[in-house]
Amino acid sequence: MNLDSDDHVEMTQANPFPLPSPYAEAVLDSRQRAIAARQMIDDAHLTPEQQLELQSRINSQFQIWLKSTYSHHYLVNLLRPTINEA
C-alpha cells in the first residue's frame, strides 16, 4: 500500500478503487501492530505450554472485546460453533 499525496491510496490487486487516506492509514497501522505483536511472540521463545496459555488469554480477551463492541445477535452467531463444540 502506497500513500499518495492526493488523499487516497494507490489501487491494489484486491481492490481496484483508491481508499481514503484515513482508512488506508488505519489499515496499515493495524497491520504493522499485528506484525510487531507476532514478532514479540516469536522473540519470546515460549514453550508449548506457554503458547497455549497465551492463546487462551488472547481468545478470552477477544471474546470480552466482542461482547463490548458488537450486538448480542452477531456475537451469538460468531460463537455458535464454539458453544456447540463445548
Secondary structure, 3 states (H helix, E strand, C coil): CCECCCCEECCCCCCCCCCEHHHHHHHHHHHHHHHHHHHHHHHHCCCHHHHHHHHHHHHHHHHHHHHHHCCHHHHHHHHHHHHHHC
